[in-house]
Amino acid sequence: MRLWVLSDLHVELTRGWDLPSGDARPHFDVLVVAGDLIPRAERGVKWLRERVPDRPAIYVPGNHEAYGCDVDRTVQKAKEAAAGTNIHVLQNEAILINGVTFAGATMWTDFNLFGDQRRAVAVAADRMNDFRKIRTTKYVERKVARRSF
């Protein structure tokens, strides 16, 4: 199986750039887009549908897909937009295509990595854009649930 693997395209920042077409395109059986295609993963699905209508595409959202929105909601919308198409949005799951298993998951910060979770959270909130630009309903729900006790 021939793969065309792409990541970190950030098409919102690259005016006029596009995937090669016709003979300039590599020969591939499956396109794999491994994150950071465009903010809002559902827009990434639309972008891929317009450019790769005839081959399977694996789309694993990165952190930038969730910029300016809720991470879980944008993945849900992307999956809805991809339903019935050749695009497969993978988030903590796998799919089998022609005998090959593709597993996909967005990697996130491990606040327990160095043993001081409180400090790690504080540093991340202060210095990392992800913690200012990405929302998560699950976080808000947990926070509210803790306050209600």
N, CA, C and O atoms as a GROMACS GRO file, in nm:
protein
  596
    1MET      N    1   0.084  -0.118   0.000
    1MET     CA    2   0.000   0.000   0.000
    1MET      C    3   0.089   0.124   0.000
    1MET      O    4   0.185   0.133   0.077
    2ARG      N    5   0.057   0.217  -0.085
    2ARG     CA    6   0.133   0.342  -0.095
    2ARG      C    7   0.060   0.452  -0.017
    2ARG      O    8  -0.058   0.478  -0.040
    3LEU      N    9   0.133   0.515   0.074
    3LEU     CA   10   0.076   0.622   0.156
    3LEU      C   11   0.134   0.756   0.114
    3LEU      O   12   0.251   0.768   0.079
    4TRP      N   13   0.049   0.856   0.119
    4TRP     CA   14   0.094   0.995   0.105
    4TRP      C   15   0.068   1.058   0.241
    4TRP      O   16  -0.047   1.081   0.278
    5VAL      N   17   0.173   1.084   0.316
    5VAL     CA   18   0.160   1.132   0.453
    5VAL      C   19   0.195   1.280   0.459
    5VAL      O   20   0.302   1.323   0.414
    6LEU      N   21   0.103   1.358   0.515
    6LEU     CA   22   0.120   1.502   0.530
    6LEU      C   23   0.086   1.542   0.673
    6LEU      O   24   0.005   1.477   0.739
    7SER      N   25   0.149   1.649   0.720
    7SER     CA   26   0.110   1.705   0.849
    7SER      C   27   0.152   1.850   0.854
    7SER      O   28   0.235   1.896   0.774
    8ASP      N   29   0.094   1.921   0.947
    8ASP     CA   30   0.131   2.060   0.974
    8ASP      C   31   0.124   2.149   0.849
    8ASP      O   32   0.213   2.230   0.825
    9LEU      N   33   0.019   2.132   0.771
    9LEU     CA   34   0.004   2.214   0.651
    9LEU      C   35  -0.041   2.358   0.684
    9LEU      O   36  -0.004   2.452   0.613
   10HIS      N   37  -0.119   2.374   0.788
   10HIS     CA   38  -0.165   2.507   0.832
   10HIS      C   39  -0.213   2.589   0.711
   10HIS      O   40  -0.163   2.699   0.686
   11VAL      N   41  -0.310   2.536   0.638
   11VAL     CA   42  -0.354   2.602   0.515
   11VAL      C   43  -0.415   2.740   0.539
   11VAL      O   44  -0.426   2.820   0.446
   12GLU      N   45  -0.456   2.768   0.662
   12GLU     CA   46  -0.508   2.902   0.692
   12GLU      C   47  -0.400   3.008   0.685
   12GLU      O   48  -0.430   3.127   0.675
   13LEU      N   49  -0.274   2.967   0.689
   13LEU     CA   50  -0.162   3.060   0.687
   13LEU      C   51  -0.089   3.065   0.553
   13LEU      O   52   0.001   3.147   0.534
   14THR      N   53  -0.126   2.978   0.460
   14THR     CA   54  -0.052   2.966   0.334
   14THR      C   55  -0.139   3.010   0.218
   14THR      O   56  -0.200   2.927   0.151
   15ARG      N   57  -0.144   3.137   0.194
   15ARG     CA   58  -0.227   3.191   0.085
   15ARG      C   59  -0.183   3.136  -0.050
   15ARG      O   60  -0.066   3.143  -0.087
   16GLY      N   61  -0.280   3.082  -0.122
   16GLY     CA   62  -0.254   3.036  -0.257
   16GLY      C   63  -0.190   2.899  -0.268
   16GLY      O   64  -0.183   2.844  -0.378
   17TRP      N   65  -0.142   2.842  -0.157
   17TRP     CA   66  -0.081   2.709  -0.164
   17TRP      C   67  -0.191   2.604  -0.169
   17TRP      O   68  -0.297   2.620  -0.110
   18ASP      N   69  -0.163   2.496  -0.242
   18ASP     CA   70  -0.258   2.386  -0.248
   18ASP      C   71  -0.182   2.257  -0.270
   18ASP      O   72  -0.063   2.258  -0.300
   19LEU      N   73  -0.251   2.146  -0.255
   19LEU     CA   74  -0.192   2.017  -0.286
   19LEU      C   75  -0.157   2.013  -0.435
   19LEU      O   76  -0.228   2.073  -0.516
   20PRO      N   77  -0.051   1.944  -0.470
   20PRO     CA   78  -0.024   1.928  -0.613
   20PRO      C   79  -0.137   1.848  -0.677
   20PRO      O   80  -0.206   1.770  -0.611
   21SER      N   81  -0.156   1.868  -0.805
   21SER     CA   82  -0.262   1.796  -0.874
   21SER      C   83  -0.204   1.724  -0.996
   21SER      O   84  -0.089   1.745  -1.034
   22GLY      N   85  -0.285   1.638  -1.054
   22GLY     CA   86  -0.246   1.566  -1.175
   22GLY      C   87  -0.118   1.488  -1.158
   22GLY      O   88  -0.100   1.418  -1.058
   23ASP      N   89  -0.029   1.501  -1.257
   23ASP     CA   90   0.097   1.425  -1.256
   23ASP      C   91   0.195   1.472  -1.149
   23ASP      O   92   0.289   1.399  -1.116
   24ALA      N   93   0.175   1.590  -1.094
   24ALA     CA   94   0.263   1.641  -0.988
   24ALA      C   95   0.235   1.573  -0.855
   24ALA      O   96   0.315   1.582  -0.762
   25ARG      N   97   0.123   1.506  -0.846
   25ARG     CA   98   0.083   1.437  -0.723
   25ARG      C   99   0.153   1.302  -0.715
   25ARG      O  100   0.164   1.233  -0.817
   26PRO      N  101   0.199   1.261  -0.597
   26PRO     CA  102   0.259   1.128  -0.586
   26PRO      C  103   0.154   1.020  -0.608
   26PRO      O  104   0.034   1.044  -0.589
   27HIS      N  105   0.198   0.901  -0.648
   27HIS     CA  106   0.107   0.788  -0.660
   27HIS      C  107   0.081   0.736  -0.518
   27HIS      O  108   0.175   0.705  -0.445
   28PHE      N  109  -0.046   0.727  -0.480
   28PHE     CA  110  -0.079   0.683  -0.345
   28PHE      C  111  -0.212   0.609  -0.345
   28PHE      O  112  -0.296   0.628  -0.432
   29ASP      N  113  -0.226   0.525  -0.243
   29ASP     CA  114  -0.351   0.452  -0.222
   29ASP      C  115  -0.434   0.516  -0.112
   29ASP      O  116  -0.557   0.518  -0.118
   30VAL      N  117  -0.365   0.569  -0.011
   30VAL     CA  118  -0.432   0.633   0.102
   30VAL      C  119  -0.356   0.761   0.138
   30VAL      O  120  -0.233   0.760   0.149
   31LEU      N  121  -0.429   0.869   0.156
   31LEU     CA  122  -0.372   0.994   0.206
   31LEU      C  123  -0.386   0.994   0.358
   31LEU      O  124  -0.493   0.965   0.410
   32VAL      N  125  -0.278   1.026   0.427
   32VAL     CA  126  -0.282   1.038   0.573
   32VAL      C  127  -0.246   1.183   0.608
   32VAL      O  128  -0.137   1.230   0.576
   33VAL      N  129  -0.339   1.252   0.673
   33VAL     CA  130  -0.314   1.388   0.719
   33VAL      C  131  -0.305   1.380   0.871
   33VAL      O  132  -0.406   1.358   0.939
   34ALA      N  133  -0.184   1.399   0.922
   34ALA     CA  134  -0.156   1.378   1.064
   34ALA      C  135  -0.152   1.510   1.140
   34ALA      O  136  -0.050   1.546   1.199
   35GLY      N  137  -0.262   1.580   1.138
   35GLY     CA  138  -0.279   1.698   1.223
   35GLY      C  139  -0.236   1.830   1.167
   35GLY      O  140  -0.153   1.840   1.076
   36ASP      N  141  -0.296   1.933   1.224
   36ASP     CA  142  -0.267   2.073   1.196
   36ASP      C  143  -0.286   2.108   1.048
   36ASP      O  144  -0.201   2.169   0.985
   37LEU      N  145  -0.401   2.066   0.996
   37LEU     CA  146  -0.439   2.102   0.860
   37LEU      C  147  -0.499   2.243   0.858
   37LEU      O  148  -0.455   2.329   0.783
   38ILE      N  149  -0.602   2.265   0.944
   38ILE     CA  150  -0.671   2.394   0.948
   38ILE      C  151  -0.754   2.400   1.076
   38ILE      O  152  -0.807   2.298   1.120
   39PRO      N  153  -0.768   2.518   1.138
   39PRO     CA  154  -0.856   2.527   1.255
   39PRO      C  155  -0.998   2.484   1.220
   39PRO      O  156  -1.050   2.515   1.112
   40ARG      N  157  -1.059   2.413   1.312
   40ARG     CA  158  -1.193   2.355   1.299
   40ARG      C  159  -1.186   2.235   1.205
   40ARG      O  160  -1.185   2.250   1.082
   41ALA      N  161  -1.182   2.120   1.264
   41ALA     CA  162  -1.161   1.996   1.188
   41ALA      C  163  -1.267   1.974   1.081
   41ALA      O  164  -1.238   1.912   0.978
   42GLU      N  165  -1.388   2.023   1.101
   42GLU     CA  166  -1.491   2.006   0.998
   42GLU      C  167  -1.454   2.081   0.870
   42GLU      O  168  -1.491   2.038   0.761
   43ARG      N  169  -1.382   2.191   0.884
   43ARG     CA  170  -1.332   2.263   0.766
   43ARG      C  171  -1.223   2.182   0.697
   43ARG      O  172  -1.210   2.185   0.574
   44GLY      N  173  -1.144   2.108   0.776
   44GLY     CA  174  -1.043   2.020   0.718
   44GLY      C  175  -1.105   1.909   0.634
   44GLY      O  176  -1.053   1.874   0.528
   45VAL      N  177  -1.216   1.854   0.682
   45VAL     CA  178  -1.286   1.750   0.605
   45VAL      C  179  -1.333   1.808   0.472
   45VAL      O  180  -1.315   1.745   0.368
   46LYS      N  181  -1.392   1.926   0.474
   46LYS     CA  182  -1.438   1.990   0.350
   46LYS      C  183  -1.320   2.011   0.255
   46LYS      O  184  -1.331   1.983   0.135
   47TRP      N  185  -1.210   2.061   0.307
   47TRP     CA  186  -1.090   2.086   0.226
   47TRP      C  187  -1.042   1.956   0.160
   47TRP      O  188  -1.009   1.955   0.041
   48LEU      N  189  -1.038   1.848   0.238
   48LEU     CA  190  -0.994   1.720   0.184
   48LEU      C  191  -1.092   1.664   0.082
   48LEU      O  192  -1.050   1.609  -0.020
   49ARG      N  193  -1.221   1.677   0.107
   49ARG     CA  194  -1.322   1.627   0.012
   49ARG      C  195  -1.308   1.693  -0.124
   49ARG      O  196  -1.326   1.629  -0.227
   50GLU      N  197  -1.275   1.821  -0.124
   50GLU     CA  198  -1.260   1.895  -0.249
   50GLU      C  199  -1.134   1.854  -0.325
   50GLU      O  200  -1.130   1.866  -0.448
   51ARG      N  201  -1.032   1.807  -0.256
   51ARG     CA  202  -0.903   1.781  -0.318
   51ARG      C  203  -0.872   1.633  -0.340
   51ARG      O  204  -0.791   1.600  -0.427
   52VAL      N  205  -0.934   1.546  -0.263
   52VAL     CA  206  -0.906   1.402  -0.274
   52VAL      C  207  -1.038   1.326  -0.274
   52VAL      O  208  -1.070   1.253  -0.180
   53PRO      N  209  -1.116   1.342  -0.382
   53PRO     CA  210  -1.248   1.278  -0.383
   53PRO      C  211  -1.245   1.129  -0.417
   53PRO      O  212  -1.344   1.059  -0.395
   54ASP      N  213  -1.132   1.080  -0.469
   54ASP     CA  214  -1.131   0.946  -0.526
   54ASP      C  215  -1.048   0.844  -0.449
   54ASP      O  216  -1.034   0.730  -0.494
   55ARG      N  217  -0.992   0.883  -0.334
   55ARG     CA  218  -0.909   0.789  -0.257
   55ARG      C  219  -0.945   0.800  -0.110
   55ARG      O  220  -0.996   0.903  -0.066
   56PRO      N  221  -0.918   0.695  -0.033
   56PRO     CA  222  -0.939   0.706   0.112
   56PRO      C  223  -0.840   0.806   0.172
   56PRO      O  224  -0.724   0.814   0.131
   57ALA      N  225  -0.889   0.879   0.270
   57ALA     CA  226  -0.805   0.973   0.343
   57ALA      C  227  -0.826   0.953   0.492
   57ALA      O  228  -0.939   0.946   0.540
   58ILE      N  229  -0.716   0.944   0.563
   58ILE     CA  230  -0.718   0.936   0.709
   58ILE      C  231  -0.687   1.076   0.760
   58ILE      O  232  -0.587   1.135   0.720
   59TYR      N  233  -0.772   1.128   0.846
   59TYR     CA  234  -0.753   1.263   0.900
   59TYR      C  235  -0.750   1.253   1.052
   59TYR      O  236  -0.852   1.225   1.115
   60VAL      N  237  -0.634   1.277   1.110
   60VAL     CA  238  -0.618   1.278   1.255
   60VAL      C  239  -0.600   1.423   1.297
   60VAL      O  240  -0.497   1.484   1.267
   61PRO      N  241  -0.697   1.480   1.368
   61PRO     CA  242  -0.684   1.620   1.408
   61PRO      C  243  -0.563   1.642   1.499
   61PRO      O  244  -0.530   1.557   1.582
   62GLY      N  245  -0.499   1.755   1.481
   62GLY     CA  246  -0.392   1.797   1.570
   62GLY      C  247  -0.445   1.900   1.668
   62GLY      O  248  -0.566   1.917   1.680
   63ASN      N  249  -0.356   1.967   1.738
   63ASN     CA  250  -0.402   2.068   1.833
   63ASN      C  251  -0.462   2.189   1.762
   63ASN      O  252  -0.556   2.249   1.814
   64HIS      N  253  -0.412   2.227   1.647
   64HIS     CA  254  -0.461   2.348   1.579
   64HIS      C  255  -0.602   2.331   1.523
   64HIS      O  256  -0.670   2.431   1.501
   65GLU      N  257  -0.648   2.209   1.501
   65GLU     CA  258  -0.785   2.189   1.456
   65GLU      C  259  -0.884   2.241   1.559
   65GLU      O  260  -0.997   2.277   1.524
   66ALA      N  261  -0.844   2.247   1.684
   66ALA     CA  262  -0.934   2.290   1.791
   66ALA      C  263  -0.916   2.437   1.830
   66ALA      O  264  -0.984   2.485   1.921
   67TYR      N  265  -0.826   2.509   1.764
   67TYR     CA  266  -0.806   2.650   1.798
   67TYR      C  267  -0.935   2.728   1.773
   67TYR      O  268  -0.994   2.720   1.665
   68GLY      N  269  -0.978   2.802   1.873
   68GLY     CA  270  -1.096   2.886   1.861
   68GLY      C  271  -1.227   2.811   1.879
   68GLY      O  272  -1.333   2.867   1.852
   69CYS      N  273  -1.222   2.687   1.924
   69CYS     CA  274  -1.347   2.612   1.940
   69CYS      C  275  -1.329   2.504   2.047
   69CYS      O  276  -1.224   2.495   2.111
   70ASP      N  277  -1.430   2.424   2.063
   70ASP     CA  278  -1.428   2.312   2.157
   70ASP      C  279  -1.371   2.190   2.086
   70ASP      O  280  -1.420   2.151   1.980
   71VAL      N  281  -1.269   2.129   2.142
   71VAL     CA  282  -1.199   2.018   2.078
   71VAL      C  283  -1.292   1.900   2.050
   71VAL      O  284  -1.288   1.843   1.941
   72ASP      N  285  -1.376   1.865   2.144
   72ASP     CA  286  -1.464   1.750   2.124
   72ASP      C  287  -1.572   1.780   2.022
   72ASP      O  288  -1.608   1.693   1.942
   73ARG      N  289  -1.623   1.901   2.023
   73ARG     CA  290  -1.729   1.939   1.929
   73ARG      C  291  -1.676   1.945   1.786
   73ARG      O  292  -1.745   1.900   1.694
   74THR      N  293  -1.556   1.998   1.764
   74THR     CA  294  -1.505   2.005   1.627
   74THR      C  295  -1.476   1.866   1.572
   74THR      O  296  -1.495   1.844   1.452
   75VAL      N  297  -1.432   1.774   1.655
   75VAL     CA  298  -1.411   1.636   1.609
   75VAL      C  299  -1.545   1.573   1.573
   75VAL      O  300  -1.557   1.504   1.472
   76GLN      N  301  -1.646   1.597   1.656
   76GLN     CA  302  -1.780   1.545   1.628
   76GLN      C  303  -1.833   1.601   1.495
   76GLN      O  304  -1.886   1.526   1.412
   77LYS      N  305  -1.818   1.731   1.474
   77LYS     CA  306  -1.862   1.792   1.349
   77LYS      C  307  -1.784   1.737   1.231
   77LYS      O  308  -1.842   1.715   1.124
   78ALA      N  309  -1.656   1.714   1.248
   78ALA     CA  310  -1.574   1.658   1.140
   78ALA      C  311  -1.621   1.518   1.103
   78ALA      O  312  -1.631   1.483   0.986
   79LYS      N  313  -1.651   1.438   1.204
   79LYS     CA  314  -1.701   1.303   1.178
   79LYS      C  315  -1.835   1.308   1.104
   79LYS      O  316  -1.860   1.228   1.015
   80GLU      N  317  -1.920   1.402   1.142
   80GLU     CA  318  -2.048   1.419   1.074
   80GLU      C  319  -2.026   1.461   0.928
   80GLU      O  320  -2.093   1.410   0.838
   81ALA      N  321  -1.933   1.553   0.906
   81ALA     CA  322  -1.904   1.600   0.770
   81ALA      C  323  -1.843   1.489   0.684
   81ALA      O  324  -1.861   1.488   0.563
   82ALA      N  325  -1.771   1.398   0.747
   82ALA     CA  326  -1.705   1.289   0.674
   82ALA      C  327  -1.794   1.168   0.652
   82ALA      O  328  -1.760   1.080   0.573
   83ALA      N  329  -1.908   1.163   0.720
   83ALA     CA  330  -1.997   1.047   0.710
   83ALA      C  331  -2.035   1.022   0.564
   83ALA      O  332  -2.078   1.113   0.493
   84GLY      N  333  -2.020   0.897   0.521
   84GLY     CA  334  -2.056   0.859   0.385
   84GLY      C  335  -1.955   0.897   0.279
   84GLY      O  336  -1.982   0.884   0.160
   85THR      N  337  -1.838   0.945   0.322
   85THR     CA  338  -1.733   0.982   0.227
   85THR      C  339  -1.615   0.887   0.242
   85THR      O  340  -1.619   0.792   0.320
   86ASN      N  341  -1.509   0.914   0.167
   86ASN     CA  342  -1.387   0.835   0.177
   86ASN      C  343  -1.291   0.890   0.283
   86ASN      O  344  -1.178   0.842   0.295
   87ILE      N  345  -1.335   0.990   0.358
   87ILE     CA  346  -1.251   1.051   0.462
   87ILE      C  347  -1.285   0.989   0.597
   87ILE      O  348  -1.402   0.976   0.633
   88HIS      N  349  -1.181   0.950   0.670
   88HIS     CA  350  -1.198   0.885   0.799
   88HIS      C  351  -1.130   0.970   0.906
   88HIS      O  352  -1.008   0.978   0.910
   89VAL      N  353  -1.210   1.033   0.991
   89VAL     CA  354  -1.158   1.115   1.100
   89VAL      C  355  -1.133   1.022   1.218
   89VAL      O  356  -1.226   0.958   1.269
   90LEU      N  357  -1.008   1.014   1.261
   90LEU     CA  358  -0.973   0.923   1.370
   90LEU      C  359  -0.934   1.002   1.494
   90LEU      O  360  -0.845   1.087   1.490
   91GLN      N  361  -1.000   0.972   1.603
   91GLN     CA  362  -0.967   1.031   1.732
   91GLN      C  363  -0.980   0.921   1.836
   91GLN      O  364  -1.090   0.885   1.877
   92ASN      N  365  -0.867   0.869   1.879
   92ASN     CA  366  -0.863   0.758   1.975
   92ASN      C  367  -0.933   0.635   1.922
   92ASN      O  368  -1.008   0.568   1.993
   93GLU      N  369  -0.907   0.604   1.796
   93GLU     CA  370  -0.970   0.488   1.734
   93GLU      C  371  -0.886   0.442   1.615
   93GLU      O  372  -0.785   0.504   1.581
   94ALA      N  373  -0.929   0.334   1.553
   94ALA     CA  374  -0.857   0.276   1.440
   94ALA      C  375  -0.956   0.234   1.333
   94ALA      O  376  -1.075   0.216   1.359
   95ILE      N  377  -0.903   0.220   1.212
   95ILE     CA  378  -0.983   0.173   1.100
   95ILE      C  379  -0.896   0.080   1.015
   95ILE      O  380  -0.775   0.098   1.006
   96LEU      N  381  -0.960  -0.018   0.954
   96LEU     CA  382  -0.890  -0.114   0.868
   96LEU      C  383  -0.922  -0.079   0.722
   96LEU      O  384  -1.038  -0.073   0.684
   97ILE      N  385  -0.817  -0.056   0.642
   97ILE     CA  386  -0.834  -0.028   0.499
   97ILE      C  387  -0.744  -0.125   0.422
   97ILE      O  388  -0.622  -0.121   0.436
   98ASN      N  389  -0.805  -0.209   0.342
   98ASN     CA  390  -0.731  -0.306   0.261
   98ASN      C  391  -0.628  -0.385   0.343
   98ASN      O  392  -0.514  -0.402   0.300
   99GLY      N  393  -0.669  -0.431   0.459
   99GLY     CA  394  -0.583  -0.513   0.542
   99GLY      C  395  -0.481  -0.439   0.626
   99GLY      O  396  -0.401  -0.501   0.695
  100VAL      N  397  -0.482  -0.306   0.621
  100VAL     CA  398  -0.389  -0.224   0.699
  100VAL      C  399  -0.467  -0.149   0.806
  100VAL      O  400  -0.567  -0.084   0.776
  101THR      N  401  -0.421  -0.157   0.930
  101THR     CA  402  -0.486  -0.086   1.039
  101THR      C  403  -0.422   0.051   1.057
  101THR      O  404  -0.300   0.062   1.071
  102PHE      N  405  -0.505   0.154   1.057
  102PHE     CA  406  -0.462   0.290   1.083
  102PHE      C  407  -0.518   0.332   1.218
  102PHE      O  408  -0.640   0.327   1.239
  103ALA      N  409  -0.432   0.373   1.309
  103ALA     CA  410  -0.474   0.420   1.440
  103ALA      C  411  -0.445   0.569   1.450
  103ALA      O  412  -0.341   0.616   1.404
  104GLY      N  413  -0.538   0.643   1.510
  104GLY     CA  414  -0.519   0.787   1.518
  104GLY      C  415  -0.560   0.843   1.652
  104GLY      O  416  -0.662   0.804   1.709
  105ALA      N  417  -0.480   0.935   1.703
  105ALA     CA  418  -0.510   1.003   1.828
  105ALA      C  419  -0.430   1.133   1.834
  105ALA      O  420  -0.315   1.137   1.792
  106THR      N  421  -0.492   1.236   1.884
  106THR     CA  422  -0.423   1.362   1.906
  106THR      C  423  -0.344   1.349   2.036
  106THR      O  424  -0.399   1.307   2.138
  107MET      N  425  -0.219   1.386   2.032
  107MET     CA  426  -0.134   1.376   2.151
  107MET      C  427  -0.146   1.506   2.232
  107MET      O  428  -0.141   1.615   2.176
  108TRP      N  429  -0.162   1.493   2.361
  108TRP     CA  430  -0.179   1.609   2.449
  108TRP      C  431  -0.075   1.605   2.560
  108TRP      O  432  -0.005   1.505   2.579
  109THR      N  433  -0.066   1.712   2.631
  109THR     CA  434   0.031   1.728   2.739
  109THR      C  435   0.000   1.632   2.854
  109THR      O  436  -0.115   1.614   2.892
  110ASP      N  437   0.104   1.573   2.908
  110ASP     CA  438   0.092   1.488   3.026
  110ASP      C  439   0.139   1.571   3.146
  110ASP      O  440   0.259   1.586   3.168
  111PHE      N  441   0.045   1.623   3.222
  111PHE     CA  442   0.080   1.710   3.335
  111PHE      C  443   0.144   1.635   3.450
  111PHE      O  444   0.200   1.696   3.541
  112ASN      N  445   0.137   1.504   3.448
  112ASN     CA  446   0.199   1.424   3.553
  112ASN      C  447   0.340   1.380   3.518
  112ASN      O  448   0.406   1.313   3.597
  113LEU      N  449   0.387   1.416   3.401
  113LEU     CA  450   0.514   1.367   3.350
  113LEU      C  451   0.632   1.390   3.446
  113LEU      O  452   0.714   1.299   3.465
  114PHE      N  453   0.641   1.508   3.505
  114PHE     CA  454   0.755   1.538   3.591
  114PHE      C  455   0.720   1.542   3.740
  114PHE      O  456   0.799   1.588   3.822
  115GLY      N  457   0.601   1.494   3.774
  115GLY     CA  458   0.566   1.476   3.913
  115GLY      C  459   0.509   1.597   3.986
  115GLY      O  460   0.477   1.587   4.104
  116ASP      N  461   0.495   1.711   3.920
  116ASP     CA  462   0.438   1.830   3.985
  116ASP      C  463   0.325   1.882   3.896
  116ASP      O  464   0.342   1.977   3.820
  117GLN      N  465   0.209   1.818   3.908
  117GLN     CA  466   0.096   1.849   3.822
  117GLN      C  467   0.051   1.994   3.834
  117GLN      O  468   0.024   2.058   3.732
  118ARG      N  469   0.042   2.048   3.955
  118ARG     CA  470  -0.004   2.187   3.974
  118ARG      C  471   0.088   2.287   3.902
  118ARG      O  472   0.041   2.379   3.835
  119ARG      N  473   0.217   2.268   3.917
  119ARG     CA  474   0.312   2.358   3.851
  119ARG      C  475   0.304   2.344   3.699
  119ARG      O  476   0.306   2.443   3.627
  120ALA      N  477   0.294   2.221   3.651
  120ALA     CA  478   0.285   2.197   3.506
  120ALA      C  479   0.161   2.264   3.447
  120ALA      O  480   0.169   2.325   3.340
  121VAL      N  481   0.048   2.255   3.515
  121VAL     CA  482  -0.075   2.320   3.468
  121VAL      C  483  -0.058   2.471   3.467
  121VAL      O  484  -0.099   2.538   3.372
  122ALA      N  485   0.001   2.526   3.570
  122ALA     CA  486   0.022   2.671   3.579
  122ALA      C  487   0.114   2.721   3.467
  122ALA      O  488   0.086   2.824   3.405
  123VAL      N  489   0.221   2.649   3.443
  123VAL     CA  490   0.315   2.688   3.337
  123VAL      C  491   0.247   2.678   3.201
  123VAL      O  492   0.262   2.768   3.118
  124ALA      N  493   0.174   2.573   3.178
  124ALA     CA  494   0.104   2.556   3.050
  124ALA      C  495   0.004   2.668   3.028
  124ALA      O  496  -0.003   2.725   2.919
  125ALA      N  497  -0.074   2.700   3.129
  125ALA     CA  498  -0.175   2.806   3.116
  125ALA      C  499  -0.110   2.941   3.089
  125ALA      O  500  -0.167   3.025   3.019
  126ASP      N  501   0.008   2.961   3.144
  126ASP     CA  502   0.078   3.088   3.126
  126ASP      C  503   0.152   3.099   2.994
  126ASP      O  504   0.162   3.208   2.938
  127ARG      N  505   0.204   2.987   2.942
  127ARG     CA  506   0.298   2.995   2.830
  127ARG      C  507   0.255   2.926   2.700
  127ARG      O  508   0.318   2.948   2.597
  128MET      N  509   0.151   2.845   2.704
  128MET     CA  510   0.116   2.768   2.584
  128MET      C  511  -0.016   2.816   2.525
  128MET      O  512  -0.118   2.818   2.593
  129ASN      N  513  -0.013   2.854   2.397
  129ASN     CA  514  -0.133   2.902   2.329
  129ASN      C  515  -0.249   2.804   2.336
  129ASN      O  516  -0.364   2.845   2.346
  130ASP      N  517  -0.219   2.674   2.332
  130ASP     CA  518  -0.326   2.575   2.334
  130ASP      C  519  -0.421   2.596   2.452
  130ASP      O  520  -0.541   2.573   2.440
  131PHE      N  521  -0.368   2.639   2.564
  131PHE     CA  522  -0.450   2.652   2.684
  131PHE      C  523  -0.524   2.784   2.690
  131PHE      O  524  -0.598   2.810   2.786
  132ARG      N  525  -0.505   2.868   2.589
  132ARG     CA  526  -0.584   2.990   2.575
  132ARG      C  527  -0.680   2.980   2.457
  132ARG      O  528  -0.785   3.045   2.457
  133LYS      N  529  -0.646   2.902   2.357
  133LYS     CA  530  -0.720   2.900   2.232
  133LYS      C  531  -0.812   2.779   2.214
  133LYS      O  532  -0.893   2.778   2.122
  134ILE      N  533  -0.800   2.678   2.299
  134ILE     CA  534  -0.880   2.556   2.284
  134ILE      C  535  -0.970   2.541   2.405
  134ILE      O  536  -0.927   2.552   2.520
  135ARG      N  537  -1.097   2.515   2.376
  135ARG     CA  538  -1.193   2.487   2.483
  135ARG      C  539  -1.224   2.338   2.485
  135ARG      O  540  -1.206   2.268   2.386
  136THR      N  541  -1.269   2.293   2.599
  136THR     CA  542  -1.315   2.155   2.609
  136THR      C  543  -1.434   2.149   2.702
  136THR      O  544  -1.426   2.185   2.820
  137THR      N  545  -1.545   2.104   2.648
  137THR     CA  546  -1.667   2.092   2.727
  137THR      C  547  -1.646   1.999   2.845
  137THR      O  548  -1.696   2.025   2.954
  138LYS      N  549  -1.571   1.892   2.823
  138LYS     CA  550  -1.547   1.796   2.931
  138LYS      C  551  -1.478   1.863   3.048
  138LYS      O  552  -1.509   1.834   3.164
  139TYR      N  553  -1.383   1.952   3.020
  139TYR     CA  554  -1.314   2.022   3.128
  139TYR      C  555  -1.413   2.108   3.206
  139TYR      O  556  -1.414   2.107   3.329
  140VAL      N  557  -1.496   2.182   3.134
  140VAL     CA  558  -1.595   2.269   3.199
  140VAL      C  559  -1.692   2.186   3.280
  140VAL      O  560  -1.726   2.222   3.393
  141GLU      N  561  -1.739   2.074   3.225
  141GLU     CA  562  -1.832   1.987   3.296
  141GLU      C  563  -1.770   1.935   3.425
  141GLU      O  564  -1.836   1.934   3.529
  142ARG      N  565  -1.643   1.893   3.420
  142ARG     CA  566  -1.576   1.843   3.540
  142ARG      C  567  -1.560   1.953   3.642
  142ARG      O  568  -1.580   1.932   3.762
  143LYS      N  569  -1.524   2.074   3.595
  143LYS     CA  570  -1.503   2.187   3.683
  143LYS      C  571  -1.634   2.223   3.755
  143LYS      O  572  -1.635   2.246   3.876
  144VAL      N  573  -1.744   2.227   3.680
  144VAL     CA  574  -1.874   2.257   3.737
  144VAL      C  575  -1.916   2.148   3.834
  144VAL      O  576  -1.968   2.177   3.942
  145ALA      N  577  -1.894   2.022   3.795
  145ALA     CA  578  -1.931   1.910   3.882
  145ALA      C  579  -1.856   1.919   4.015
  145ALA      O  580  -1.913   1.891   4.120
  146ARG      N  581  -1.729   1.957   4.012
  146ARG     CA  582  -1.653   1.967   4.136
  146ARG      C  583  -1.707   2.079   4.225
  146ARG      O  584  -1.710   2.066   4.347
  147ARG      N  585  -1.748   2.187   4.164
  147ARG     CA  586  -1.800   2.300   4.243
  147ARG      C  587  -1.933   2.265   4.308
  147ARG      O  588  -1.964   2.317   4.416
  148SER      N  589  -2.011   2.178   4.248
  148SER     CA  590  -2.144   2.150   4.301
  148SER      C  591  -2.143   2.060   4.423
  148SER      O  592  -2.246   2.044   4.488
  149PHE      N  593  -2.029   2.002   4.457
  149PHE     CA  594  -2.023   1.913   4.573
  149PHE      C  595  -2.004   1.990   4.701
  149PHE      O  596  -1.997   1.930   4.808
   0.00000   0.00000   0.00000
